[in-house]
Amino acid sequence: MAFLRTVSRCNSLVPRKVSSPSSTGTNGCLSHSRSEQFLRQYGIHAASNHRGQLSSALLAALNHRLTLEGHPSLDGTRRWRSTTVAAPSPVSTGARQRQQQDNNPSTPQRDPLDVSFNDPHAAFKSKTTFELIRAYFVYVLCSSEFLVENNMKLMKVAQTILGEKLFTLLMKYTFYGHFVAGEDQQKIVPTLERLRSFGVKPILDYSVEEDLSQEEAEKREVEASVSSAGTNLSEDSADSLPQYSVDKTFADRRYKVQSARTYFYLNEATCERNMETFLECLDAVKGATFGTGITAIKLTALGRPQLLLQVSEVIMQARRYMMDLAGSTGNILTHHKTIQDLERYLGNVSDKAEVKQFLEKVTSDKDGILHLFPWTGIINEDCQLSETFRVPDPVTGQMRRLISKIPPKEEEMFRNMIRRLNTIVKTAQDLDVRIMIDAEQTYFQPAISRITLEMMRKYNTEKAIVFNTYQCYLKDTYKEVCTDLEQAKRQNFYFGAKLVRGAYIEQERARAAALGYEDPTNPSFEATTEMYHKTLTECLRRIRILKDANIDPKKIAIMVASHNEDTVRFAIEKMQEIGIHPEDKVICFGQLLGMCDYITFPLGQAGYSAYKYIPYGPVNEVLPYLSRRAQENKGVLQKIKKEKRLLLSEITKRLAKGQLFYKPKGKYVPI
């Protein structure tokens, strides 16, 4: 049924042309996003609660109104993707007013930015006094080591004693109310609207998680990470890389991880349900943000982890192969080797038929080899993995696989995973919403990054729709970002990146030590900061080059996703130094809901592109998420100390002014 729903959803998004009798011979097509905005703006509403065709009379009227106001006519020179219109949401009136405000440049409010982030009024003017008191209370509780260490047990005990209704009420007035926006798509709308009125946009995440025991998590991971054809990921076990094999000690991927959501594979039906959830997030973002919102997804939610392990190992084996050719380390793009260099490396065996066929499929351009394999095919649903990843032996000329022979059932699972991701990204494109694909453990990440980049190449042709995530606690982050930027430049697609410090550092260090491979992480917090700033500076430098060359600077779009105010300050200063302005819409900032409001809101109110990561879901089903938030806050006590100080200052001022029932009202418009 989930598959049929997906097919139905995709069919509803197929582009169609509608001819208006009022413009004979003209094929004017109006997008879902634009038509919805215009209908709301001009007070025209769809009559039903379902998406339907625009009537010819309505389309003619809309064309006439657009022409009168000087907008481009809906003719063959300006086409949009869909002619369907969404029924008005329950907040259509407020959304219409917000859209009218957005179109009036004299209305938006802008505040000066205090880069020391010490202004409590700027930080909390979007909050009621009750919300400030609740936030202060939550941070006090997060400062208690006993409460934080035992928070999950305590919540379950409270749930048993109080019963479901009282427990739900308690959570809404404490942790849940502070860190979670609401239970479903409808109940989060007031939060999204208020954020928007104070210049802040959402990244939506349905934060329901399974509360699995360690034993169950380990069992699922081991079973889903080993091929039915055998335990070795590469054909020759002597060449296999230990990093890309499952180990029961670390099979529970929640080990030493506080801030990242974890999905454990159960079956294909579960992955279909996860896809449906992500699609619902896209709908929710579209309904309240006019194309400025983002949905975060994880690739491990959409398929069997074994497949990501295998593709990751293939990528690293291919890099070894290029090291032998180039005589140095690094990614393929950094070598600037040509097809002729590869032919010389293969020597006398280059005349063999299979070797010739391999050379014909190598992706290259005037600057040299881009990829050994036709990665563009990997996001096609008919891609056969085990037949794709083969390289010629330079001595014998025989083709050897870099991946074990994959059974047909597992090949089908891989195609299913790619189909799900394609469905999500295609829907995001049609709804004019963006997708951020989260980073995961290093043994999955090469595959995740490769697949994400191919999605960028396919869908980021006019704007950055798909964003990859880079974890700056890794030693190779700067090199990886430079390589991917170079690939985007050479293959002419828009590059989107979210820069984070990272979520898995303790786990990565422990796993590397236990399995005997090189620790992939930076040795210190300071080294991670240096990596973050170096990588961000390179991105800004390249954006400046695009501006100077009169090339669209939005070809590179970066999110500075950090709760570290020094890093945010560094980004602002570098933007000013290099000559990149908030209005360029190439740099944005992001923090979690309920954390570091003293950074996010002043940025949004000063005209910077600012986001909050917005979790939502039923109270009882987001307890694992709330547990992580408590753990994470415990780990950043210095930030809590500052936020508590600012909260207390603002609470005191309001009480002194008699503003116990203060009502937030903002006229800010997100950049």
C-alpha positions as CSV (number, residue, x, y, z in Angstrom):
1,M,0.0,0.0,0.0
2,A,2.9,2.4,0.8
3,F,4.3,1.8,-2.7
4,L,0.9,2.5,-4.3
5,R,0.6,5.7,-2.3
6,T,4.0,6.7,-3.5
7,V,3.0,6.0,-7.1
8,S,-0.1,8.0,-6.7
9,R,1.8,10.9,-5.1
10,C,4.3,10.9,-8.0
11,N,1.5,10.8,-10.6
12,S,0.0,13.9,-9.0
13,L,3.2,15.8,-9.5
14,V,3.6,14.9,-13.2
15,P,3.9,18.2,-15.2
16,R,0.8,19.0,-17.3
17,K,-0.1,21.8,-19.6
18,V,-3.3,23.7,-19.4
19,S,-4.5,26.0,-22.2
20,S,-6.6,29.1,-21.3
21,P,-9.4,30.0,-23.7
22,S,-8.5,33.6,-23.1
23,S,-5.1,33.1,-24.6
24,T,-5.5,30.9,-27.7
25,G,-2.4,29.1,-28.7
26,T,-0.7,29.9,-25.4
27,N,0.4,27.2,-23.0
28,G,0.7,29.0,-19.7
29,C,1.6,26.7,-16.8
30,L,1.5,27.8,-13.2
31,S,3.5,26.0,-10.5
32,H,1.9,24.6,-7.4
33,S,4.0,26.9,-5.2
34,R,3.5,30.1,-7.3
35,S,-0.2,29.5,-7.9
36,E,-0.8,28.9,-4.2
37,Q,1.0,32.1,-3.3
38,F,-0.9,34.2,-6.0
39,L,-4.2,32.7,-5.1
40,R,-3.7,33.5,-1.4
41,Q,-2.3,37.0,-2.2
42,Y,-5.3,37.9,-4.3
43,G,-8.0,36.4,-2.1
44,I,-8.9,33.5,-4.5
45,H,-9.4,30.2,-2.8
46,A,-9.8,26.7,-4.0
47,A,-13.3,25.3,-3.4
48,S,-12.4,21.9,-2.2
49,N,-10.0,20.3,0.3
50,H,-8.1,18.4,-2.4
51,R,-5.7,19.5,-5.0
52,G,-7.4,20.1,-8.3
53,Q,-7.0,21.7,-11.8
54,L,-7.2,25.4,-12.2
55,S,-10.4,26.2,-14.1
56,S,-9.9,28.0,-17.4
57,A,-11.9,31.0,-16.1
58,L,-9.7,31.2,-12.9
59,L,-6.5,30.9,-14.9
60,A,-7.7,33.6,-17.3
61,A,-8.5,35.9,-14.3
62,L,-5.2,35.2,-12.7
63,N,-3.4,35.9,-16.0
64,H,-5.3,39.2,-16.3
65,R,-4.4,40.2,-12.7
66,L,-0.7,39.4,-13.3
67,T,-0.6,41.4,-16.5
68,L,-2.2,44.4,-14.8
69,E,0.5,44.3,-12.1
70,G,3.4,44.0,-14.5
71,H,4.2,40.3,-13.8
72,P,5.5,38.2,-16.7
73,S,2.5,36.6,-18.6
74,L,2.0,32.9,-18.3
75,D,3.0,32.1,-21.8
76,G,5.6,29.8,-23.4
77,T,8.5,31.9,-22.3
78,R,7.8,31.3,-18.6
79,R,6.8,27.8,-17.5
80,W,6.2,26.2,-14.2
81,R,6.0,22.5,-13.3
82,S,2.5,21.9,-12.2
83,T,-1.0,23.3,-12.6
84,T,-2.4,21.9,-9.4
85,V,-3.4,24.1,-6.5
86,A,-3.4,23.1,-2.8
87,A,-6.5,23.7,-0.8
88,P,-6.1,26.5,1.7
89,S,-4.5,25.4,5.0
90,P,-6.2,26.2,8.4
91,V,-3.8,29.1,8.6
92,S,-4.4,30.5,5.1
93,T,-5.5,33.9,6.3
94,G,-2.4,34.4,8.4
95,A,-0.2,33.0,5.7
96,R,-1.8,35.3,3.1
97,Q,-1.1,38.3,5.4
98,R,2.5,37.1,5.8
99,Q,2.9,36.8,2.1
100,Q,1.5,40.3,1.5
101,Q,4.0,41.6,4.1
102,D,6.8,39.8,2.4
103,N,6.0,41.6,-0.9
104,N,6.1,45.0,0.7
105,P,9.8,45.9,1.2
106,S,8.9,48.9,3.4
107,T,7.3,46.6,6.0
108,P,10.1,44.3,7.1
109,Q,11.7,45.1,10.4
110,R,15.5,44.9,10.8
111,D,17.6,45.2,14.0
112,P,21.3,45.9,14.4
113,L,23.3,42.8,15.2
114,D,25.2,42.5,18.5
115,V,27.9,40.1,17.5
116,S,28.8,39.5,21.2
117,F,25.3,37.9,21.4
118,N,24.7,39.5,24.8
119,D,21.4,41.2,24.2
120,P,18.6,39.4,26.1
121,H,15.8,41.4,24.6
122,A,17.0,40.5,21.0
123,A,17.4,36.9,22.0
124,F,14.0,36.4,23.6
125,K,11.5,39.0,22.3
126,S,9.9,36.1,20.4
127,K,9.0,34.3,23.6
128,T,6.2,34.7,26.1
129,T,7.3,35.2,29.7
130,F,6.0,31.7,30.6
131,E,8.3,30.3,27.8
132,L,11.3,32.1,29.3
133,I,10.5,30.7,32.8
134,R,10.1,27.2,31.4
135,A,13.4,27.5,29.4
136,Y,15.2,28.6,32.6
137,F,13.7,25.7,34.5
138,V,14.7,23.2,31.8
139,Y,18.3,24.5,31.8
140,V,18.5,24.2,35.6
141,L,17.4,20.6,35.3
142,C,19.9,19.9,32.5
143,S,22.6,21.1,34.9
144,S,21.9,18.2,37.2
145,E,24.2,15.3,36.4
146,F,21.9,12.8,38.2
147,L,18.8,13.9,36.4
148,V,20.5,13.9,33.0
149,E,22.1,10.5,33.4
150,N,18.8,8.9,34.5
151,N,16.4,11.1,32.5
152,M,14.9,8.2,30.4
153,K,14.3,6.1,33.5
154,L,12.8,9.0,35.4
155,M,10.4,9.9,32.5
156,K,9.2,6.3,32.3
157,V,8.6,6.2,36.0
158,A,6.7,9.4,35.8
159,Q,4.7,8.1,33.0
160,T,3.7,5.0,35.0
161,I,2.8,7.0,38.1
162,L,0.9,9.9,36.5
163,G,-0.7,8.0,33.7
164,E,-0.6,9.0,30.0
165,K,-2.7,12.2,30.2
166,L,-1.0,13.8,33.2
167,F,2.4,12.8,31.9
168,T,1.7,14.3,28.5
169,L,0.6,17.5,30.2
170,L,3.7,17.6,32.4
171,M,6.0,17.1,29.4
172,K,4.2,19.8,27.4
173,Y,4.9,22.3,30.2
174,T,8.5,21.2,30.5
175,F,11.0,19.4,28.2
176,Y,8.6,18.5,25.3
177,G,7.3,22.1,25.2
178,H,10.8,23.5,25.1
179,F,12.5,21.2,22.6
180,V,9.6,20.0,20.4
181,A,7.2,22.1,18.2
182,G,4.1,20.0,18.4
183,E,2.5,16.6,17.8
184,D,1.6,16.8,14.1
185,Q,1.7,19.0,11.0
186,Q,-1.2,21.1,12.1
187,K,-0.1,21.7,15.7
188,I,3.3,22.9,14.7
189,V,2.0,25.7,12.4
190,P,1.7,28.4,15.2
191,T,5.3,27.8,16.1
192,L,6.4,28.0,12.4
193,E,4.4,31.2,12.0
194,R,5.9,32.8,15.0
195,L,9.4,31.9,14.0
196,R,8.8,33.4,10.6
197,S,7.5,36.6,12.1
198,F,10.8,37.0,13.9
199,G,12.9,36.2,10.8
200,V,13.6,32.5,11.4
201,K,12.9,29.6,9.1
202,P,12.4,25.9,9.8
203,I,14.2,22.7,9.2
204,L,11.5,20.1,9.9
205,D,12.2,16.6,11.4
206,Y,9.6,14.1,12.5
207,S,11.5,13.0,15.6
208,V,9.7,9.7,16.4
209,E,12.2,7.0,17.3
210,E,11.9,3.3,18.3
211,D,13.0,2.8,21.9
212,L,15.0,-0.4,21.2
213,S,17.1,-2.3,23.7
214,Q,20.8,-2.6,23.1
215,E,20.4,-6.3,22.3
216,E,17.6,-5.7,19.7
217,A,19.6,-2.8,18.1
218,E,22.7,-5.0,17.8
219,K,20.7,-7.9,16.4
220,R,19.1,-5.8,13.7
221,E,22.3,-4.1,12.7
222,V,24.3,-7.3,12.4
223,E,21.6,-9.0,10.4
224,A,21.2,-6.0,8.1
225,S,24.9,-5.4,7.5
226,V,26.0,-8.8,6.3
227,S,25.3,-10.1,2.8
228,S,23.5,-13.4,2.4
229,A,26.3,-14.2,-0.1
230,G,28.9,-14.1,2.7
231,T,30.4,-11.9,5.3
232,N,33.2,-10.4,3.2
233,L,32.4,-7.1,1.5
234,S,35.2,-7.3,-1.1
235,E,35.9,-10.3,-3.2
236,D,39.4,-10.8,-1.8
237,S,39.2,-10.9,2.0
238,A,42.9,-10.0,2.2
239,D,42.1,-6.6,0.5
240,S,39.0,-5.9,2.6
241,L,39.0,-2.8,4.7
242,P,38.1,-3.4,8.4
243,Q,36.5,0.0,8.7
244,Y,33.7,-1.1,6.3
245,S,32.6,-4.3,8.1
246,V,30.1,-4.7,10.9
247,D,31.4,-5.3,14.4
248,K,28.9,-6.4,17.1
249,T,30.6,-4.3,19.7
250,F,29.6,-1.2,17.8
251,A,26.5,-2.5,16.2
252,D,24.3,-0.4,18.4
253,R,25.0,2.9,16.6
254,R,23.7,4.9,19.5
255,Y,26.8,4.0,21.5
256,K,28.5,7.3,22.7
257,V,26.2,9.3,20.4
258,Q,24.1,12.0,22.1
259,S,22.8,14.3,19.3
260,A,22.0,12.2,16.2
261,R,18.9,10.3,15.4
262,T,19.5,6.6,14.6
263,Y,17.5,4.3,12.3
264,F,17.9,0.5,12.5
265,Y,16.8,-1.5,9.5
266,L,14.0,-4.0,10.1
267,N,12.5,-4.6,6.6
268,E,11.6,-2.9,3.3
269,A,8.2,-2.0,4.5
270,T,9.7,0.1,7.4
271,C,11.8,1.9,4.8
272,E,8.7,2.7,2.8
273,R,7.0,4.1,5.9
274,N,10.1,6.2,6.6
275,M,9.9,7.6,3.1
276,E,6.2,8.5,3.6
277,T,7.2,10.3,6.8
278,F,9.8,12.4,5.0
279,L,7.2,13.2,2.3
280,E,4.8,14.4,4.9
281,C,7.6,16.6,6.3
282,L,8.0,18.1,2.9
283,D,4.2,18.8,2.7
284,A,4.3,20.4,6.1
285,V,7.3,22.7,5.2
286,K,5.6,23.7,1.9
287,G,2.4,24.6,3.7
288,A,3.9,27.1,6.0
289,T,7.1,28.5,4.6
290,F,6.6,29.5,0.9
291,G,9.7,27.6,-0.3
292,T,12.1,28.8,2.4
293,G,11.9,25.7,4.5
294,I,14.1,22.6,4.6
295,T,13.5,18.9,5.5
296,A,16.3,16.8,7.0
297,I,16.6,13.1,6.1
298,K,18.9,10.2,6.8
299,L,19.8,7.7,4.2
300,T,20.0,4.8,6.7
301,A,16.2,5.3,7.1
302,L,15.6,4.4,3.4
303,G,17.5,1.1,2.9
304,R,19.7,-1.7,4.1
305,P,22.9,-0.5,5.8
306,Q,24.9,-3.4,4.2
307,L,24.5,-1.7,0.8
308,L,26.0,1.6,2.1
309,L,28.9,-0.3,3.7
310,Q,29.6,-2.1,0.4
311,V,29.5,1.1,-1.8
312,S,31.6,2.9,0.8
313,E,34.3,0.2,0.6
314,V,34.2,0.3,-3.2
315,I,34.9,4.1,-3.1
316,M,37.9,3.6,-0.8
317,Q,39.2,0.7,-2.9
318,A,38.9,2.8,-6.0
319,R,41.0,5.5,-4.3
320,R,43.6,2.9,-3.6
321,Y,43.6,2.0,-7.2
322,M,44.2,5.6,-8.2
323,M,46.9,5.9,-5.6
324,D,48.8,3.1,-7.4
325,L,48.3,5.0,-10.7
326,A,49.1,8.5,-9.4
327,G,51.7,7.5,-6.8
328,S,50.2,9.7,-4.2
329,T,47.2,9.9,-1.8
330,G,44.0,11.8,-2.2
331,N,40.7,11.7,-4.2
332,I,40.6,11.0,-7.9
333,L,39.9,14.6,-8.8
334,T,43.0,15.9,-7.1
335,H,45.3,13.9,-9.3
336,H,44.4,15.5,-12.6
337,K,45.2,12.2,-14.4
338,T,44.0,11.7,-17.9
339,I,42.6,8.7,-19.8
340,Q,46.0,8.5,-21.5
341,D,47.7,8.2,-18.1
342,L,45.4,5.4,-17.2
343,E,46.1,3.6,-20.5
344,R,49.9,3.9,-19.8
345,Y,49.3,2.5,-16.3
346,L,47.5,-0.5,-17.8
347,G,50.4,-1.0,-20.3
348,N,50.1,-4.0,-22.6
349,V,46.7,-5.1,-21.2
350,S,44.9,-1.9,-22.5
351,D,44.1,-3.6,-25.8
352,K,42.0,-6.3,-24.2
353,A,38.3,-6.0,-24.9
354,E,37.1,-5.8,-21.3
355,V,39.8,-3.2,-20.5
356,K,38.8,-1.1,-23.5
357,Q,35.2,-1.2,-22.4
358,F,36.2,-0.1,-18.9
359,L,38.2,2.8,-20.3
360,E,35.2,3.9,-22.4
361,K,33.1,4.2,-19.3
362,V,35.6,6.2,-17.2
363,T,34.1,9.7,-16.6
364,S,36.6,12.5,-17.7
365,D,36.7,16.0,-19.1
366,K,39.4,18.3,-20.3
367,D,40.9,18.6,-16.8
368,G,41.3,14.8,-16.4
369,I,39.6,11.9,-14.8
370,L,36.5,12.7,-12.7
371,H,35.5,9.1,-11.8
372,L,36.6,5.6,-12.5
373,F,33.0,4.4,-12.6
374,P,29.9,5.8,-14.2
375,W,28.5,7.1,-10.9
376,T,25.7,8.9,-12.8
377,G,24.2,5.4,-13.2
378,I,24.1,4.6,-9.5
379,I,20.9,6.7,-8.9
380,N,19.1,5.0,-11.8
381,E,16.8,2.3,-10.4
382,D,18.1,-0.3,-12.8
383,C,21.8,0.0,-11.7
384,Q,23.5,-3.4,-11.1
385,L,26.1,-2.8,-8.4
386,S,28.2,-5.9,-8.7
387,E,28.6,-5.5,-12.5
388,T,29.5,-1.8,-12.2
389,F,32.4,-1.8,-9.8
390,R,35.1,-3.7,-11.7
391,V,38.6,-2.6,-12.5
392,P,41.3,-4.2,-14.7
393,D,44.3,-5.7,-13.1
394,P,47.4,-3.8,-14.5
395,V,49.4,-7.1,-14.7
396,T,46.9,-9.7,-16.1
397,G,44.3,-7.4,-17.6
398,Q,41.6,-9.5,-15.9
399,M,38.6,-7.6,-14.5
400,R,38.3,-7.9,-10.8
401,R,35.4,-6.8,-8.7
402,L,35.8,-4.3,-5.9
403,I,32.6,-5.6,-4.4
404,S,31.4,-9.2,-3.8
405,K,28.7,-10.6,-6.1
406,I,25.4,-9.3,-4.7
407,P,22.4,-11.6,-4.8
408,P,19.4,-10.4,-6.9
409,K,17.3,-9.8,-3.8
410,E,19.9,-7.4,-2.4
411,E,20.4,-5.7,-5.7
412,E,16.6,-5.1,-5.6
413,M,16.9,-3.6,-2.1
414,F,19.5,-1.1,-3.4
415,R,17.3,-0.1,-6.3
416,N,14.4,0.4,-3.7
417,M,16.6,2.6,-1.6
418,I,17.5,4.8,-4.7
419,R,13.9,4.8,-5.8
420,R,12.8,6.1,-2.3
421,L,15.4,8.9,-2.3
422,N,14.6,9.9,-5.9
423,T,10.9,10.1,-4.9
424,I,11.7,12.4,-1.9
425,V,14.0,14.7,-3.9
426,K,11.7,14.9,-6.9
427,T,8.8,15.8,-4.5
428,A,11.0,18.5,-2.9
429,Q,11.8,19.9,-6.3
430,D,8.1,20.1,-7.3
431,L,7.2,21.6,-3.9
432,D,10.1,24.1,-4.0
433,V,11.4,22.8,-0.7
434,R,15.0,21.9,0.1
435,I,16.5,18.6,1.4
436,M,19.4,18.2,3.8
437,I,20.9,14.7,3.8
438,D,22.5,14.2,7.2
439,A,26.0,12.9,7.7
440,E,26.4,9.6,9.5
441,Q,29.3,7.3,10.6
442,T,32.4,7.3,8.5
443,Y,31.9,3.7,7.4
444,F,28.6,4.8,5.7
445,Q,29.6,8.3,4.7
446,P,31.5,7.7,1.4
447,A,28.4,6.1,0.0
448,I,26.1,8.7,1.4
449,S,28.2,11.6,0.0
450,R,28.5,9.9,-3.4
451,I,24.8,9.3,-3.7
452,T,24.0,12.8,-2.4
453,L,26.4,14.4,-5.0
454,E,24.7,12.5,-7.8
455,M,21.3,13.7,-6.5
456,M,22.8,17.2,-6.7
457,R,24.0,16.7,-10.2
458,K,20.5,15.5,-11.2
459,Y,18.3,18.0,-9.4
460,N,20.5,21.0,-8.5
461,T,20.5,22.4,-12.1
462,E,18.8,25.7,-11.3
463,K,19.1,26.1,-7.6
464,A,20.5,24.2,-4.6
465,I,17.7,21.8,-3.6
466,V,19.9,18.9,-2.2
467,F,22.4,19.7,0.5
468,N,25.2,17.3,1.7
469,T,26.4,17.4,5.4
470,Y,30.1,17.6,6.3
471,Q,31.4,16.8,9.8
472,C,34.4,19.0,10.6
473,Y,35.7,16.8,13.4
474,L,37.0,14.6,10.6
475,K,40.6,15.0,9.3
476,D,39.6,14.8,5.7
477,T,36.7,17.2,5.7
478,Y,38.5,20.2,4.0
479,K,39.8,17.9,1.3
480,E,36.4,16.3,0.8
481,V,34.7,19.6,0.5
482,C,37.3,21.0,-1.9
483,T,36.9,17.9,-4.1
484,D,33.1,18.1,-4.1
485,L,33.2,21.8,-4.9
486,E,35.5,21.1,-7.8
487,Q,33.2,18.4,-9.0
488,A,30.2,20.7,-8.9
489,K,32.2,23.3,-10.9
490,R,33.3,20.8,-13.5
491,Q,29.9,19.1,-13.9
492,N,28.0,22.4,-13.6
493,F,25.6,21.9,-10.8
494,Y,24.6,23.9,-7.7
495,F,26.5,22.8,-4.6
496,G,24.8,22.8,-1.2
497,A,26.5,22.0,2.1
498,K,25.7,22.0,5.7
499,L,28.8,22.3,7.9
500,V,28.6,20.8,11.4
501,R,31.2,19.9,14.0
502,G,29.9,16.3,14.1
503,A,27.9,13.9,16.2
504,Y,29.9,10.6,16.3
505,I,33.4,11.6,17.5
506,E,33.6,9.4,20.6
507,Q,32.1,6.4,18.8
508,E,34.5,6.9,15.8
509,R,37.5,7.1,18.1
510,A,36.6,4.0,20.1
511,R,35.7,2.0,16.9
512,A,39.0,2.9,15.2
513,A,41.0,1.8,18.2
514,A,39.1,-1.5,18.6
515,L,39.2,-2.5,14.9
516,G,42.7,-1.3,14.3
517,Y,42.3,1.3,11.6
518,E,43.5,5.0,11.6
519,D,41.5,7.3,13.8
520,P,39.6,9.5,11.3
521,T,38.9,12.3,13.8
522,N,40.8,15.5,14.6
523,P,42.8,15.2,17.9
524,S,41.3,18.1,19.7
525,F,38.4,20.6,19.9
526,E,40.8,23.3,18.7
527,A,41.7,21.3,15.6
528,T,38.1,20.8,14.8
529,T,37.5,24.5,15.1
530,E,40.4,25.2,12.8
531,M,39.0,22.6,10.3
532,Y,35.6,24.2,10.4
533,H,36.9,27.7,9.8
534,K,39.3,26.6,7.1
535,T,36.6,24.8,5.2
536,L,34.1,27.7,5.6
537,T,36.7,30.2,4.4
538,E,37.3,28.1,1.3
539,C,33.6,28.1,0.5
540,L,33.3,31.8,1.0
541,R,36.4,32.4,-1.1
542,R,34.9,30.4,-4.0
543,I,31.6,32.3,-3.7
544,R,33.5,35.6,-4.0
545,I,35.2,34.3,-7.1
546,L,31.7,33.6,-8.6
547,K,30.5,37.1,-7.8
548,D,33.6,38.7,-9.3
549,A,33.1,36.6,-12.5
550,N,29.4,37.7,-12.7
551,I,28.4,34.0,-12.2
552,D,25.4,33.3,-10.0
553,P,26.9,33.2,-6.4
554,K,24.1,30.8,-5.4
555,K,26.0,28.1,-7.3
556,I,27.4,27.5,-3.8
557,A,25.1,27.5,-0.8
558,I,26.4,26.9,2.7
559,M,24.6,26.4,6.1
560,V,26.7,27.2,9.1
561,A,25.1,24.7,11.5
562,S,26.8,25.4,14.8
563,H,25.9,26.2,18.4
564,N,29.4,27.7,18.9
565,E,29.1,31.5,18.9
566,D,32.8,31.9,18.1
567,T,32.2,30.0,14.8
568,V,29.1,32.0,14.0
569,R,31.0,35.3,14.7
570,F,33.9,34.0,12.6
571,A,31.4,33.4,9.7
572,I,29.9,36.9,10.0
573,E,33.3,38.6,10.1
574,K,34.6,36.5,7.1
575,M,31.4,37.4,5.1
576,Q,32.1,41.1,5.7
577,E,35.8,40.7,5.0
578,I,35.3,38.9,1.7
579,G,32.3,41.0,0.6
580,I,29.4,38.6,0.9
581,H,26.2,40.0,2.1
582,P,23.1,38.4,3.7
583,E,21.1,39.6,0.7
584,D,23.2,37.3,-1.5
585,K,21.4,34.4,0.1
586,V,24.3,32.1,-0.1
587,I,25.1,31.7,3.7
588,C,22.6,30.7,6.3
589,F,22.9,29.7,10.0
590,G,21.1,27.0,11.9
591,Q,20.6,25.8,15.5
592,L,18.3,23.4,17.3
593,L,14.9,24.5,18.6
594,G,15.3,25.2,22.3
595,M,19.0,25.8,22.1
596,C,21.1,28.9,21.5
597,D,18.1,31.2,20.9
598,Y,20.5,34.1,21.8
599,I,22.3,33.3,18.5
600,T,19.5,32.4,16.1
601,F,16.9,35.1,16.7
602,P,19.3,38.1,16.7
603,L,20.7,36.8,13.4
604,G,17.2,36.4,11.9
605,Q,16.1,39.8,13.2
606,A,19.2,41.5,11.7
607,G,18.5,40.2,8.2
608,Y,20.7,37.1,8.1
609,S,19.3,33.8,6.9
610,A,18.6,31.9,10.1
611,Y,17.0,28.5,10.7
612,K,15.8,26.4,13.6
613,Y,15.9,22.6,13.4
614,I,12.3,21.8,14.3
615,P,11.4,18.4,15.7
616,Y,7.8,17.3,16.1
617,G,5.9,14.2,16.9
618,P,3.6,12.6,19.6
619,V,4.8,13.1,23.2
620,N,5.3,9.4,24.1
621,E,7.1,8.7,20.8
622,V,9.7,11.5,21.1
623,L,11.1,10.5,24.5
624,P,14.3,9.1,23.0
625,Y,14.8,12.5,21.3
626,L,14.1,14.4,24.5
627,S,16.6,12.2,26.3
628,R,19.3,13.1,23.8
629,R,18.6,16.8,24.1
630,A,19.1,16.6,27.9
631,Q,22.4,14.7,27.4
632,E,23.6,17.2,24.8
633,N,22.8,20.2,27.0
634,K,24.7,18.5,29.8
635,G,27.8,18.5,27.5
636,V,27.6,22.2,26.8
637,L,27.3,23.6,30.3
638,Q,29.1,26.8,29.4
639,K,26.5,27.6,26.7
640,I,23.7,26.8,29.2
641,K,25.4,29.1,31.7
642,K,25.3,32.0,29.3
643,E,21.7,31.3,28.1
644,K,20.5,31.0,31.8
645,R,22.1,34.4,32.5
646,L,20.4,36.0,29.6
647,L,17.1,34.3,30.4
648,L,17.2,35.5,34.0
649,S,18.0,39.0,32.9
650,E,15.0,39.2,30.5
651,I,12.6,37.5,33.0
652,T,13.7,40.1,35.6
653,K,13.2,43.0,33.3
654,R,9.7,41.9,32.2
655,L,8.6,41.3,35.8
656,A,9.9,44.7,36.7
657,K,7.9,46.3,33.8
658,G,4.8,44.3,34.7
659,Q,5.0,42.2,31.4
660,L,4.0,38.9,32.9
661,F,1.5,38.4,30.0
662,Y,3.9,39.7,27.3
663,K,2.7,38.7,23.8
664,P,5.4,38.4,21.1
665,K,4.7,40.3,17.9
666,G,7.2,40.4,15.1
667,K,7.3,42.1,11.7
668,Y,10.5,40.5,10.5
669,V,10.7,38.8,7.2
670,P,13.2,35.9,6.7
671,I,15.9,36.7,4.2
